[in-house]
Amino acid sequence: MLIAFVAITSILAVVGTIRAMTKSDKNYSGSARKNTKNLSIIYVIVILLSVIALGVYISSSV
């Protein structure tokens, strides 16, 4: 149940980031692109660390 919640929350965060990227003003297109890239990198790192932590937790509980 908790894993499903984390997965759904992560997917919603990525979708929200992509939607925010498409709604930028002309003046902010460069900064929005940079911010979206930074957020995407943060999401990738957090997801990877979460998967690693989940693997460690599962392996230690067996």
Secondary structure as the mmCIF struct_conf table of DSSP 4:
data_model
#
loop_
_struct_conf.conf_type_id
_struct_conf.id
_struct_conf.beg_label_comp_id
_struct_conf.beg_label_asym_id
_struct_conf.beg_label_seq_id
_struct_conf.end_label_comp_id
_struct_conf.end_label_asym_id
_struct_conf.end_label_seq_id
HELX_RH_AL_P HELX_RH_AL_P1 LEU A 2 THR A 22
TURN_TY1_P TURN_TY1_P1 LYS A 23 LYS A 23
BEND BEND1 LYS A 26 LYS A 26
TURN_TY1_P TURN_TY1_P2 ASN A 27 TYR A 28
HELX_RH_AL_P HELX_RH_AL_P2 SER A 29 SER A 61
#
